[in-house]
Amino acid sequence: MANSVETRVPFLDHELVEWLTKLPPSFKLGSFREKVILREAMKNSLPKAVCFQRKQPFYSPIKELF
């Protein structure tokens, strides 16, 4: 684990999930952007380049393992 990248979803806290399910759909589907609530919550804490960048895939280095 010391030299690996954690690829699990970090937002599996049941209290957070319960809170999110109670929000109206308009909060979750804003202008066809993904993670609208998270981006808005972090816009004053993160640089714009980080907070509003497009989604990018992450590929685990499977080839290096074998």
All heavy atoms as TSV, in Angstrom:
chain	resi	resn	atom	element	x	y	z
A	1	MET	N	N	0.806	-1.197	0.000
A	1	MET	CA	C	0.000	0.000	0.000
A	1	MET	C	C	0.852	1.266	0.000
A	1	MET	O	O	0.381	2.313	-0.404
A	1	MET	CB	C	-0.927	0.013	1.211
A	1	MET	CG	C	-2.002	-1.062	1.193
A	1	MET	SD	S	-3.187	-0.875	-0.135
A	1	MET	CE	C	-4.073	0.556	0.372
A	2	ALA	N	N	2.096	1.184	0.453
A	2	ALA	CA	C	2.919	2.382	0.544
A	2	ALA	C	C	3.248	2.965	-0.827
A	2	ALA	O	O	3.459	4.160	-0.945
A	2	ALA	CB	C	4.215	2.066	1.290
A	3	ASN	N	N	3.270	2.139	-1.858
A	3	ASN	CA	C	3.638	2.611	-3.189
A	3	ASN	C	C	2.503	2.493	-4.207
A	3	ASN	O	O	2.746	2.457	-5.403
A	3	ASN	CB	C	4.844	1.827	-3.696
A	3	ASN	CG	C	6.059	2.067	-2.830
A	3	ASN	OD1	O	6.326	3.198	-2.456
A	3	ASN	ND2	N	6.760	1.015	-2.490
A	4	SER	N	N	1.279	2.439	-3.726
A	4	SER	CA	C	0.169	2.277	-4.664
A	4	SER	C	C	-0.761	3.484	-4.622
A	4	SER	O	O	-0.646	4.351	-3.776
A	4	SER	CB	C	-0.616	1.012	-4.323
A	4	SER	OG	O	-1.238	1.174	-3.059
A	5	VAL	N	N	-1.695	3.506	-5.552
A	5	VAL	CA	C	-2.690	4.570	-5.618
A	5	VAL	C	C	-4.030	3.968	-5.218
A	5	VAL	O	O	-4.429	2.937	-5.765
A	5	VAL	CB	C	-2.779	5.157	-7.041
A	5	VAL	CG1	C	-3.903	6.178	-7.124
A	5	VAL	CG2	C	-1.455	5.783	-7.434
A	6	GLU	N	N	-4.694	4.592	-4.291
A	6	GLU	CA	C	-6.003	4.106	-3.839
A	6	GLU	C	C	-7.042	4.475	-4.882
A	6	GLU	O	O	-7.181	5.640	-5.246
A	6	GLU	CB	C	-6.343	4.744	-2.492
A	6	GLU	CG	C	-7.621	4.230	-1.886
A	6	GLU	CD	C	-7.573	2.754	-1.552
A	6	GLU	OE1	O	-6.606	2.301	-0.930
A	6	GLU	OE2	O	-8.516	2.054	-1.936
A	7	THR	N	N	-7.782	3.502	-5.390
A	7	THR	CA	C	-8.746	3.770	-6.445
A	7	THR	C	C	-10.197	3.592	-6.000
A	7	THR	O	O	-11.090	3.575	-6.820
A	7	THR	CB	C	-8.483	2.862	-7.664
A	7	THR	OG1	O	-8.584	1.507	-7.248
A	7	THR	CG2	C	-7.128	3.142	-8.264
A	8	ARG	N	N	-10.446	3.456	-4.716
A	8	ARG	CA	C	-11.830	3.323	-4.252
A	8	ARG	C	C	-12.532	4.667	-4.255
A	8	ARG	O	O	-11.915	5.719	-4.171
A	8	ARG	CB	C	-11.859	2.769	-2.819
A	8	ARG	CG	C	-11.435	1.324	-2.731
A	8	ARG	CD	C	-11.615	0.802	-1.343
A	8	ARG	NE	N	-10.734	1.531	-0.439
A	8	ARG	CZ	C	-10.932	1.638	0.870
A	8	ARG	NH1	N	-11.964	1.079	1.435
A	8	ARG	NH2	N	-10.101	2.298	1.621
A	9	VAL	N	N	-13.836	4.626	-4.321
A	9	VAL	CA	C	-14.637	5.841	-4.277
A	9	VAL	C	C	-14.588	6.406	-2.853
A	9	VAL	O	O	-14.927	5.706	-1.903
A	9	VAL	CB	C	-16.100	5.542	-4.680
A	9	VAL	CG1	C	-16.948	6.775	-4.607
A	9	VAL	CG2	C	-16.129	4.941	-6.072
A	10	PRO	N	N	-14.173	7.671	-2.694
A	10	PRO	CA	C	-13.998	8.211	-1.338
A	10	PRO	C	C	-15.276	8.675	-0.650
A	10	PRO	O	O	-15.261	8.934	0.532
A	10	PRO	CB	C	-13.071	9.407	-1.573
A	10	PRO	CG	C	-13.363	9.823	-2.960
A	10	PRO	CD	C	-13.704	8.575	-3.716
A	11	PHE	N	N	-16.386	8.759	-1.361
A	11	PHE	CA	C	-17.590	9.331	-0.786
A	11	PHE	C	C	-18.638	8.276	-0.459
A	11	PHE	O	O	-19.781	8.363	-0.861
A	11	PHE	CB	C	-18.171	10.384	-1.725
A	11	PHE	CG	C	-17.199	11.483	-2.008
A	11	PHE	CD1	C	-16.602	11.599	-3.238
A	11	PHE	CD2	C	-16.867	12.396	-1.020
A	11	PHE	CE1	C	-15.693	12.613	-3.493
A	11	PHE	CE2	C	-15.955	13.399	-1.258
A	11	PHE	CZ	C	-15.375	13.512	-2.498
A	12	LEU	N	N	-18.263	7.264	0.289
A	12	LEU	CA	C	-19.193	6.207	0.643
A	12	LEU	C	C	-19.703	6.318	2.081
A	12	LEU	O	O	-20.250	5.373	2.599
A	12	LEU	CB	C	-18.540	4.838	0.427
A	12	LEU	CG	C	-18.278	4.482	-1.035
A	12	LEU	CD1	C	-17.604	3.127	-1.136
A	12	LEU	CD2	C	-19.559	4.487	-1.836
A	13	ASP	N	N	-19.538	7.462	2.699
A	13	ASP	CA	C	-20.040	7.683	4.041
A	13	ASP	C	C	-21.566	7.662	3.997
A	13	ASP	O	O	-22.188	8.390	3.232
A	13	ASP	CB	C	-19.547	9.037	4.561
A	13	ASP	CG	C	-20.080	9.340	5.940
A	13	ASP	OD1	O	-19.750	8.586	6.867
A	13	ASP	OD2	O	-20.850	10.311	6.062
A	14	HIS	N	N	-22.189	6.812	4.809
A	14	HIS	CA	C	-23.639	6.644	4.716
A	14	HIS	C	C	-24.394	7.919	5.063
A	14	HIS	O	O	-25.457	8.196	4.496
A	14	HIS	CB	C	-24.111	5.467	5.578
A	14	HIS	CG	C	-24.060	5.734	7.057
A	14	HIS	ND1	N	-25.135	6.253	7.736
A	14	HIS	CD2	C	-23.084	5.551	7.959
A	14	HIS	CE1	C	-24.815	6.387	9.009
A	14	HIS	NE2	N	-23.574	5.970	9.171
A	15	GLU	N	N	-23.880	8.734	5.969
A	15	GLU	CA	C	-24.571	9.982	6.314
A	15	GLU	C	C	-24.536	10.968	5.141
A	15	GLU	O	O	-25.513	11.662	4.875
A	15	GLU	CB	C	-23.959	10.613	7.556
A	15	GLU	CG	C	-24.224	9.798	8.800
A	15	GLU	CD	C	-23.524	10.356	10.028
A	15	GLU	OE1	O	-22.716	11.297	9.890
A	15	GLU	OE2	O	-23.803	9.855	11.130
A	16	LEU	N	N	-23.421	11.026	4.439
A	16	LEU	CA	C	-23.321	11.880	3.261
A	16	LEU	C	C	-24.272	11.401	2.166
A	16	LEU	O	O	-24.992	12.199	1.563
A	16	LEU	CB	C	-21.887	11.906	2.728
A	16	LEU	CG	C	-21.658	12.702	1.447
A	16	LEU	CD1	C	-21.985	14.173	1.667
A	16	LEU	CD2	C	-20.239	12.532	0.964
A	17	VAL	N	N	-24.315	10.105	1.934
A	17	VAL	CA	C	-25.200	9.550	0.917
A	17	VAL	C	C	-26.659	9.823	1.262
A	17	VAL	O	O	-27.457	10.207	0.409
A	17	VAL	CB	C	-24.950	8.038	0.730
A	17	VAL	CG1	C	-25.984	7.404	-0.185
A	17	VAL	CG2	C	-23.551	7.790	0.196
A	18	GLU	N	N	-27.024	9.652	2.525
A	18	GLU	CA	C	-28.401	9.929	2.949
A	18	GLU	C	C	-28.753	11.396	2.733
A	18	GLU	O	O	-29.853	11.717	2.279
A	18	GLU	CB	C	-28.585	9.549	4.419
A	18	GLU	CG	C	-28.565	8.052	4.657
A	18	GLU	CD	C	-28.512	7.691	6.130
A	18	GLU	OE1	O	-28.546	8.591	6.991
A	18	GLU	OE2	O	-28.423	6.483	6.423
A	19	TRP	N	N	-27.836	12.301	3.041
A	19	TRP	CA	C	-28.079	13.733	2.848
A	19	TRP	C	C	-28.247	14.049	1.363
A	19	TRP	O	O	-29.142	14.797	0.976
A	19	TRP	CB	C	-26.929	14.535	3.444
A	19	TRP	CG	C	-27.083	16.010	3.293
A	19	TRP	CD1	C	-27.880	16.829	4.014
A	19	TRP	CD2	C	-26.425	16.840	2.326
A	19	TRP	NE1	N	-27.756	18.123	3.565
A	19	TRP	CE2	C	-26.871	18.164	2.532
A	19	TRP	CE3	C	-25.494	16.602	1.319
A	19	TRP	CZ2	C	-26.427	19.226	1.770
A	19	TRP	CZ3	C	-25.054	17.666	0.566
A	19	TRP	CH2	C	-25.511	18.948	0.784
A	20	LEU	N	N	-27.403	13.474	0.532
A	20	LEU	CA	C	-27.474	13.728	-0.901
A	20	LEU	C	C	-28.766	13.208	-1.524
A	20	LEU	O	O	-29.290	13.807	-2.456
A	20	LEU	CB	C	-26.273	13.109	-1.614
A	20	LEU	CG	C	-24.940	13.792	-1.338
A	20	LEU	CD1	C	-23.794	12.962	-1.885
A	20	LEU	CD2	C	-24.917	15.183	-1.921
A	21	THR	N	N	-29.277	12.098	-1.022
A	21	THR	CA	C	-30.520	11.560	-1.587
A	21	THR	C	C	-31.720	12.455	-1.273
A	21	THR	O	O	-32.733	12.380	-1.969
A	21	THR	CB	C	-30.808	10.137	-1.086
A	21	THR	OG1	O	-30.916	10.146	0.341
A	21	THR	CG2	C	-29.731	9.172	-1.532
A	22	LYS	N	N	-31.608	13.302	-0.273
A	22	LYS	CA	C	-32.705	14.202	0.095
A	22	LYS	C	C	-32.694	15.514	-0.693
A	22	LYS	O	O	-33.657	16.265	-0.647
A	22	LYS	CB	C	-32.648	14.512	1.591
A	22	LYS	CG	C	-32.899	13.287	2.450
A	22	LYS	CD	C	-32.730	13.596	3.909
A	22	LYS	CE	C	-32.873	12.325	4.732
A	22	LYS	NZ	N	-32.607	12.545	6.142
A	23	LEU	N	N	-31.613	15.777	-1.412
A	23	LEU	CA	C	-31.539	17.004	-2.202
A	23	LEU	C	C	-32.438	16.908	-3.435
A	23	LEU	O	O	-32.585	15.831	-4.011
A	23	LEU	CB	C	-30.103	17.259	-2.660
A	23	LEU	CG	C	-29.107	17.668	-1.596
A	23	LEU	CD1	C	-27.721	17.783	-2.201
A	23	LEU	CD2	C	-29.505	18.970	-0.943
A	24	PRO	N	N	-33.009	18.036	-3.847
A	24	PRO	CA	C	-33.822	18.010	-5.064
A	24	PRO	C	C	-32.956	17.754	-6.303
A	24	PRO	O	O	-31.777	18.102	-6.321
A	24	PRO	CB	C	-34.443	19.404	-5.117
A	24	PRO	CG	C	-33.673	20.240	-4.179
A	24	PRO	CD	C	-32.992	19.342	-3.204
A	25	PRO	N	N	-33.536	17.130	-7.327
A	25	PRO	CA	C	-32.767	16.816	-8.541
A	25	PRO	C	C	-32.111	18.038	-9.185
A	25	PRO	O	O	-31.048	17.916	-9.785
A	25	PRO	CB	C	-33.818	16.215	-9.475
A	25	PRO	CG	C	-34.861	15.681	-8.573
A	25	PRO	CD	C	-34.893	16.599	-7.383
A	26	SER	N	N	-32.708	19.211	-9.035
A	26	SER	CA	C	-32.118	20.406	-9.654
A	26	SER	C	C	-30.734	20.718	-9.087
A	26	SER	O	O	-29.903	21.307	-9.771
A	26	SER	CB	C	-33.043	21.607	-9.463
A	26	SER	OG	O	-33.233	21.875	-8.078
A	27	PHE	N	N	-30.452	20.315	-7.856
A	27	PHE	CA	C	-29.127	20.519	-7.278
A	27	PHE	C	C	-28.115	19.558	-7.888
A	27	PHE	O	O	-26.935	19.856	-7.963
A	27	PHE	CB	C	-29.164	20.282	-5.770
A	27	PHE	CG	C	-29.623	21.458	-4.981
A	27	PHE	CD1	C	-30.793	22.125	-5.300
A	27	PHE	CD2	C	-28.899	21.894	-3.904
A	27	PHE	CE1	C	-31.227	23.202	-4.560
A	27	PHE	CE2	C	-29.317	22.977	-3.153
A	27	PHE	CZ	C	-30.486	23.632	-3.488
A	28	LYS	N	N	-28.571	18.395	-8.291
A	28	LYS	CA	C	-27.666	17.350	-8.753
A	28	LYS	C	C	-27.459	17.350	-10.257
A	28	LYS	O	O	-26.516	16.753	-10.750
A	28	LYS	CB	C	-28.184	15.987	-8.304
A	28	LYS	CG	C	-28.274	15.849	-6.798
A	28	LYS	CD	C	-28.793	14.503	-6.409
A	28	LYS	CE	C	-30.142	14.640	-5.768
A	28	LYS	NZ	N	-30.685	13.378	-5.302
A	29	LEU	N	N	-28.320	18.013	-11.007
A	29	LEU	CA	C	-28.243	17.977	-12.466
A	29	LEU	C	C	-28.021	19.355	-13.051
A	29	LEU	O	O	-28.596	19.715	-14.060
A	29	LEU	CB	C	-29.545	17.383	-13.032
A	29	LEU	CG	C	-29.856	15.961	-12.606
A	29	LEU	CD1	C	-31.239	15.554	-13.083
A	29	LEU	CD2	C	-28.821	15.003	-13.141
A	30	GLY	N	N	-27.163	20.133	-12.440
A	30	GLY	CA	C	-26.935	21.495	-12.904
A	30	GLY	C	C	-26.125	21.586	-14.170
A	30	GLY	O	O	-24.968	21.195	-14.206
A	31	SER	N	N	-26.706	22.071	-15.218
A	31	SER	CA	C	-26.062	22.374	-16.510
A	31	SER	C	C	-25.211	21.231	-17.075
A	31	SER	O	O	-24.181	21.455	-17.674
A	31	SER	CB	C	-25.214	23.648	-16.394
A	31	SER	OG	O	-24.092	23.423	-15.559
A	32	PHE	N	N	-25.622	20.017	-16.869
A	32	PHE	CA	C	-24.977	18.823	-17.433
A	32	PHE	C	C	-23.515	18.674	-17.040
A	32	PHE	O	O	-22.735	18.046	-17.745
A	32	PHE	CB	C	-25.133	18.798	-18.960
A	32	PHE	CG	C	-26.557	18.716	-19.383
A	32	PHE	CD1	C	-27.222	19.854	-19.813
A	32	PHE	CD2	C	-27.239	17.523	-19.328
A	32	PHE	CE1	C	-28.549	19.796	-20.195
A	32	PHE	CE2	C	-28.568	17.450	-19.704
A	32	PHE	CZ	C	-29.225	18.588	-20.140
A	33	ARG	N	N	-23.107	19.270	-15.938
A	33	ARG	CA	C	-21.749	19.072	-15.405
A	33	ARG	C	C	-21.807	17.976	-14.355
A	33	ARG	O	O	-22.789	17.832	-13.634
A	33	ARG	CB	C	-21.231	20.351	-14.756
A	33	ARG	CG	C	-20.906	21.420	-15.733
A	33	ARG	CD	C	-20.228	22.604	-15.084
A	33	ARG	NE	N	-20.125	22.521	-13.655
A	33	ARG	CZ	C	-20.235	23.547	-12.839
A	33	ARG	NH1	N	-20.467	24.740	-13.306
A	33	ARG	NH2	N	-20.122	23.406	-11.544
A	34	GLU	N	N	-20.743	17.227	-14.228
A	34	GLU	CA	C	-20.671	16.182	-13.211
A	34	GLU	C	C	-20.173	16.764	-11.898
A	34	GLU	O	O	-19.405	17.725	-11.884
A	34	GLU	CB	C	-19.750	15.063	-13.681
A	34	GLU	CG	C	-20.289	14.361	-14.913
A	34	GLU	CD	C	-19.363	13.272	-15.380
A	34	GLU	OE1	O	-18.163	13.319	-15.067
A	34	GLU	OE2	O	-19.847	12.380	-16.080
A	35	LYS	N	N	-20.604	16.196	-10.800
A	35	LYS	CA	C	-20.153	16.568	-9.458
A	35	LYS	C	C	-20.395	18.046	-9.157
A	35	LYS	O	O	-19.539	18.732	-8.607
A	35	LYS	CB	C	-18.675	16.225	-9.279
A	35	LYS	CG	C	-18.369	14.765	-9.532
A	35	LYS	CD	C	-16.894	14.493	-9.427
A	35	LYS	CE	C	-16.616	13.061	-9.800
A	35	LYS	NZ	N	-15.200	12.788	-9.850
A	36	VAL	N	N	-21.557	18.542	-9.512
A	36	VAL	CA	C	-21.878	19.961	-9.358
A	36	VAL	C	C	-21.770	20.404	-7.907
A	36	VAL	O	O	-21.160	21.433	-7.602
A	36	VAL	CB	C	-23.296	20.261	-9.907
A	36	VAL	CG1	C	-23.661	21.708	-9.670
A	36	VAL	CG2	C	-23.377	19.917	-11.363
A	37	ILE	N	N	-22.342	19.640	-6.992
A	37	ILE	CA	C	-22.339	20.012	-5.577
A	37	ILE	C	C	-20.918	20.042	-5.028
A	37	ILE	O	O	-20.530	20.977	-4.338
A	37	ILE	CB	C	-23.218	19.042	-4.757
A	37	ILE	CG1	C	-24.665	19.117	-5.259
A	37	ILE	CG2	C	-23.141	19.344	-3.274
A	37	ILE	CD1	C	-25.551	18.025	-4.747
A	38	LEU	N	N	-20.130	19.048	-5.347
A	38	LEU	CA	C	-18.742	18.990	-4.878
A	38	LEU	C	C	-17.919	20.143	-5.448
A	38	LEU	O	O	-17.164	20.794	-4.728
A	38	LEU	CB	C	-18.112	17.658	-5.270
A	38	LEU	CG	C	-16.674	17.438	-4.857
A	38	LEU	CD1	C	-16.525	17.497	-3.349
A	38	LEU	CD2	C	-16.170	16.123	-5.402
A	39	ARG	N	N	-18.083	20.424	-6.717
A	39	ARG	CA	C	-17.329	21.521	-7.342
A	39	ARG	C	C	-17.697	22.872	-6.729
A	39	ARG	O	O	-16.834	23.707	-6.478
A	39	ARG	CB	C	-17.574	21.537	-8.847
A	39	ARG	CG	C	-16.960	20.360	-9.562
A	39	ARG	CD	C	-17.335	20.403	-11.040
A	39	ARG	NE	N	-17.010	19.184	-11.723
A	39	ARG	CZ	C	-15.852	18.933	-12.313
A	39	ARG	NH1	N	-14.900	19.825	-12.298
A	39	ARG	NH2	N	-15.640	17.795	-12.909
A	40	GLU	N	N	-18.987	23.087	-6.495
A	40	GLU	CA	C	-19.425	24.344	-5.885
A	40	GLU	C	C	-18.928	24.471	-4.452
A	40	GLU	O	O	-18.538	25.544	-4.012
A	40	GLU	CB	C	-20.949	24.469	-5.946
A	40	GLU	CG	C	-21.482	24.735	-7.321
A	40	GLU	CD	C	-21.015	26.068	-7.881
A	40	GLU	OE1	O	-20.987	27.074	-7.140
A	40	GLU	OE2	O	-20.674	26.106	-9.079
A	41	ALA	N	N	-18.935	23.362	-3.727
A	41	ALA	CA	C	-18.479	23.388	-2.335
A	41	ALA	C	C	-16.992	23.703	-2.226
A	41	ALA	O	O	-16.548	24.341	-1.277
A	41	ALA	CB	C	-18.776	22.051	-1.661
A	42	MET	N	N	-16.204	23.291	-3.212
A	42	MET	CA	C	-14.753	23.443	-3.150
A	42	MET	C	C	-14.213	24.612	-3.969
A	42	MET	O	O	-13.013	24.836	-3.993
A	42	MET	CB	C	-14.088	22.141	-3.608
A	42	MET	CG	C	-14.433	20.937	-2.753
A	42	MET	SD	S	-14.157	21.190	-0.987
A	42	MET	CE	C	-12.422	21.464	-0.929
A	43	LYS	N	N	-15.082	25.379	-4.625
A	43	LYS	CA	C	-14.595	26.413	-5.540
A	43	LYS	C	C	-13.778	27.507	-4.856
A	43	LYS	O	O	-12.930	28.127	-5.485
A	43	LYS	CB	C	-15.743	27.024	-6.334
A	43	LYS	CG	C	-16.662	27.900	-5.548
A	43	LYS	CD	C	-17.761	28.440	-6.435
A	43	LYS	CE	C	-18.713	29.304	-5.633
A	43	LYS	NZ	N	-19.823	29.757	-6.452
A	44	ASN	N	N	-13.968	27.751	-3.574
A	44	ASN	CA	C	-13.179	28.756	-2.855
A	44	ASN	C	C	-11.934	28.163	-2.197
A	44	ASN	O	O	-11.097	28.896	-1.690
A	44	ASN	CB	C	-14.033	29.456	-1.807
A	44	ASN	CG	C	-15.143	30.273	-2.435
A	44	ASN	OD1	O	-14.972	30.844	-3.503
A	44	ASN	ND2	N	-16.283	30.311	-1.773
A	45	SER	N	N	-11.830	26.838	-2.203
A	45	SER	CA	C	-10.693	26.173	-1.563
A	45	SER	C	C	-9.665	25.645	-2.555
A	45	SER	O	O	-8.522	25.421	-2.189
A	45	SER	CB	C	-11.196	25.007	-0.711
A	45	SER	OG	O	-12.074	25.475	0.285
A	46	LEU	N	N	-10.087	25.402	-3.789
A	46	LEU	CA	C	-9.192	24.846	-4.803
A	46	LEU	C	C	-8.972	25.837	-5.934
A	46	LEU	O	O	-9.847	26.658	-6.213
A	46	LEU	CB	C	-9.807	23.570	-5.392
A	46	LEU	CG	C	-9.955	22.391	-4.450
A	46	LEU	CD1	C	-10.728	21.274	-5.136
A	46	LEU	CD2	C	-8.601	21.889	-3.991
A	47	PRO	N	N	-7.841	25.746	-6.612
A	47	PRO	CA	C	-7.633	26.593	-7.791
A	47	PRO	C	C	-8.675	26.263	-8.867
A	47	PRO	O	O	-9.120	25.116	-8.974
A	47	PRO	CB	C	-6.234	26.224	-8.273
A	47	PRO	CG	C	-5.586	25.516	-7.144
A	47	PRO	CD	C	-6.670	24.922	-6.316
A	48	LYS	N	N	-9.043	27.255	-9.666
A	48	LYS	CA	C	-10.033	27.029	-10.725
A	48	LYS	C	C	-9.600	25.914	-11.669
A	48	LYS	O	O	-10.420	25.130	-12.135
A	48	LYS	CB	C	-10.262	28.303	-11.522
A	48	LYS	CG	C	-11.200	29.261	-10.880
A	48	LYS	CD	C	-11.508	30.402	-11.831
A	48	LYS	CE	C	-12.526	31.323	-11.192
A	48	LYS	NZ	N	-12.906	32.413	-12.093
A	49	ALA	N	N	-8.320	25.851	-11.960
A	49	ALA	CA	C	-7.815	24.828	-12.882
A	49	ALA	C	C	-8.097	23.422	-12.359
A	49	ALA	O	O	-8.317	22.492	-13.136
A	49	ALA	CB	C	-6.315	25.009	-13.101
A	50	VAL	N	N	-8.106	23.256	-11.065
A	50	VAL	CA	C	-8.372	21.950	-10.463
A	50	VAL	C	C	-9.868	21.726	-10.315
A	50	VAL	O	O	-10.399	20.681	-10.686
A	50	VAL	CB	C	-7.681	21.822	-9.085
A	50	VAL	CG1	C	-8.086	20.542	-8.393
A	50	VAL	CG2	C	-6.179	21.904	-9.234
A	51	CYS	N	N	-10.550	22.705	-9.786
A	51	CYS	CA	C	-11.964	22.555	-9.450
A	51	CYS	C	C	-12.857	22.402	-10.673
A	51	CYS	O	O	-13.849	21.690	-10.626
A	51	CYS	CB	C	-12.412	23.750	-8.617
A	51	CYS	SG	S	-13.993	23.515	-7.818
A	52	PHE	N	N	-12.524	23.052	-11.763
A	52	PHE	CA	C	-13.403	23.034	-12.924
A	52	PHE	C	C	-12.810	22.335	-14.141
A	52	PHE	O	O	-13.242	22.541	-15.265
A	52	PHE	CB	C	-13.828	24.465	-13.271
A	52	PHE	CG	C	-14.680	25.069	-12.193
A	52	PHE	CD1	C	-14.147	25.972	-11.295
A	52	PHE	CD2	C	-16.002	24.704	-12.055
A	52	PHE	CE1	C	-14.929	26.516	-10.285
A	52	PHE	CE2	C	-16.794	25.238	-11.051
A	52	PHE	CZ	C	-16.258	26.145	-10.165
A	53	GLN	N	N	-11.809	21.468	-13.922
A	53	GLN	CA	C	-11.254	20.726	-15.044
A	53	GLN	C	C	-12.210	19.619	-15.475
A	53	GLN	O	O	-13.054	19.178	-14.715
A	53	GLN	CB	C	-9.892	20.139	-14.703
A	53	GLN	CG	C	-9.930	19.006	-13.690
A	53	GLN	CD	C	-8.533	18.539	-13.350
A	53	GLN	OE1	O	-7.550	19.021	-13.882
A	53	GLN	NE2	N	-8.439	17.597	-12.446
A	54	ARG	N	N	-12.064	19.190	-16.704
A	54	ARG	CA	C	-12.910	18.126	-17.225
A	54	ARG	C	C	-12.536	16.809	-16.587
A	54	ARG	O	O	-11.394	16.597	-16.174
A	54	ARG	CB	C	-12.744	18.038	-18.725
A	54	ARG	CG	C	-13.209	19.311	-19.422
A	54	ARG	CD	C	-13.303	19.098	-20.867
A	54	ARG	NE	N	-14.380	18.125	-21.057
A	54	ARG	CZ	C	-15.025	17.935	-22.192
A	54	ARG	NH1	N	-14.695	18.635	-23.228
A	54	ARG	NH2	N	-15.973	17.046	-22.292
A	55	LYS	N	N	-13.476	15.912	-16.523
A	55	LYS	CA	C	-13.254	14.596	-15.952
A	55	LYS	C	C	-12.269	13.819	-16.822
A	55	LYS	O	O	-12.357	13.842	-18.055
A	55	LYS	CB	C	-14.581	13.853	-15.878
A	55	LYS	CG	C	-14.506	12.546	-15.162
A	55	LYS	CD	C	-15.884	11.966	-15.004
A	55	LYS	CE	C	-15.810	10.616	-14.333
A	55	LYS	NZ	N	-17.136	10.048	-14.142
A	56	GLN	N	N	-11.325	13.127	-16.171
A	56	GLN	CA	C	-10.321	12.348	-16.883
A	56	GLN	C	C	-10.308	10.936	-16.322
A	56	GLN	O	O	-10.431	10.749	-15.112
A	56	GLN	CB	C	-8.939	12.970	-16.701
A	56	GLN	CG	C	-8.830	14.375	-17.225
A	56	GLN	CD	C	-7.491	14.988	-16.892
A	56	GLN	OE1	O	-6.593	14.337	-16.371
A	56	GLN	NE2	N	-7.345	16.266	-17.192
A	57	PRO	N	N	-10.129	9.942	-17.165
A	57	PRO	CA	C	-10.084	8.561	-16.663
A	57	PRO	C	C	-8.776	8.291	-15.921
A	57	PRO	O	O	-7.756	8.926	-16.178
A	57	PRO	CB	C	-10.170	7.722	-17.925
A	57	PRO	CG	C	-9.626	8.601	-18.994
A	57	PRO	CD	C	-10.001	10.004	-18.614
A	58	PHE	N	N	-8.830	7.368	-14.993
A	58	PHE	CA	C	-7.632	6.914	-14.298
A	58	PHE	C	C	-7.455	5.443	-14.627
A	58	PHE	O	O	-8.375	4.644	-14.472
A	58	PHE	CB	C	-7.766	7.090	-12.786
A	58	PHE	CG	C	-6.658	6.423	-12.031
A	58	PHE	CD1	C	-5.411	7.009	-11.961
A	58	PHE	CD2	C	-6.846	5.200	-11.413
A	58	PHE	CE1	C	-4.373	6.406	-11.281
A	58	PHE	CE2	C	-5.816	4.588	-10.730
A	58	PHE	CZ	C	-4.579	5.188	-10.664
A	59	TYR	N	N	-6.299	5.087	-15.099
A	59	TYR	CA	C	-6.006	3.707	-15.437
A	59	TYR	C	C	-4.970	3.156	-14.466
A	59	TYR	O	O	-3.904	3.725	-14.287
A	59	TYR	CB	C	-5.477	3.600	-16.864
A	59	TYR	CG	C	-6.461	4.107	-17.892
A	59	TYR	CD1	C	-6.283	5.334	-18.513
A	59	TYR	CD2	C	-7.578	3.366	-18.221
A	59	TYR	CE1	C	-7.183	5.802	-19.447
A	59	TYR	CE2	C	-8.494	3.825	-19.146
A	59	TYR	CZ	C	-8.295	5.040	-19.754
A	59	TYR	OH	O	-9.193	5.495	-20.671
A	60	SER	N	N	-5.293	2.039	-13.848
A	60	SER	CA	C	-4.332	1.375	-12.962
A	60	SER	C	C	-3.215	0.789	-13.802
A	60	SER	O	O	-3.462	0.273	-14.898
A	60	SER	CB	C	-5.015	0.264	-12.164
A	60	SER	OG	O	-5.993	0.805	-11.331
A	61	PRO	N	N	-1.995	0.804	-13.288
A	61	PRO	CA	C	-0.854	0.276	-14.059
A	61	PRO	C	C	-0.796	-1.249	-14.033
A	61	PRO	O	O	0.092	-1.849	-13.458
A	61	PRO	CB	C	0.352	0.902	-13.349
A	61	PRO	CG	C	-0.121	1.126	-11.957
A	61	PRO	CD	C	-1.588	1.430	-12.060
A	62	ILE	N	N	-1.767	-1.891	-14.658
A	62	ILE	CA	C	-1.857	-3.364	-14.671
A	62	ILE	C	C	-0.622	-3.986	-15.317
A	62	ILE	O	O	-0.094	-4.985	-14.838
A	62	ILE	CB	C	-3.128	-3.819	-15.420
A	62	ILE	CG1	C	-4.385	-3.258	-14.758
A	62	ILE	CG2	C	-3.184	-5.330	-15.537
A	62	ILE	CD1	C	-4.733	-3.883	-13.435
A	63	LYS	N	N	-0.157	-3.411	-16.419
A	63	LYS	CA	C	0.980	-3.974	-17.149
A	63	LYS	C	C	2.209	-4.089	-16.240
A	63	LYS	O	O	2.949	-5.068	-16.299
A	63	LYS	CB	C	1.302	-3.092	-18.356
A	63	LYS	CG	C	2.335	-3.687	-19.282
A	63	LYS	CD	C	2.697	-2.745	-20.410
A	63	LYS	CE	C	1.604	-2.741	-21.440
A	63	LYS	NZ	N	1.963	-1.945	-22.632
A	64	GLU	N	N	2.415	-3.106	-15.375
A	64	GLU	CA	C	3.582	-3.118	-14.492
A	64	GLU	C	C	3.475	-4.197	-13.410
A	64	GLU	O	O	4.476	-4.654	-12.875
A	64	GLU	CB	C	3.765	-1.751	-13.868
A	64	GLU	CG	C	4.120	-0.676	-14.866
A	64	GLU	CD	C	4.157	0.701	-14.246
A	64	GLU	OE1	O	4.084	0.798	-13.012
A	64	GLU	OE2	O	4.263	1.673	-15.009
A	65	LEU	N	N	2.264	-4.592	-13.057
A	65	LEU	CA	C	2.077	-5.611	-12.030
A	65	LEU	C	C	2.456	-7.009	-12.516
A	65	LEU	O	O	2.835	-7.868	-11.739
A	65	LEU	CB	C	0.636	-5.603	-11.554
A	65	LEU	CG	C	0.167	-4.342	-10.852
A	65	LEU	CD1	C	-1.308	-4.420	-10.545
A	65	LEU	CD2	C	0.963	-4.118	-9.571
A	66	PHE	N	N	2.327	-7.218	-13.824
A	66	PHE	CA	C	2.608	-8.544	-14.368
A	66	PHE	C	C	3.869	-8.503	-15.157
A	66	PHE	O	O	4.355	-9.137	-15.860
A	66	PHE	CB	C	1.423	-9.029	-15.199
A	66	PHE	CG	C	0.167	-9.169	-14.394
A	66	PHE	CD1	C	-0.825	-8.200	-14.472
A	66	PHE	CD2	C	-0.005	-10.210	-13.524
A	66	PHE	CE1	C	-1.971	-8.301	-13.728
A	66	PHE	CE2	C	-1.159	-10.319	-12.761
A	66	PHE	CZ	C	-2.138	-9.367	-12.872
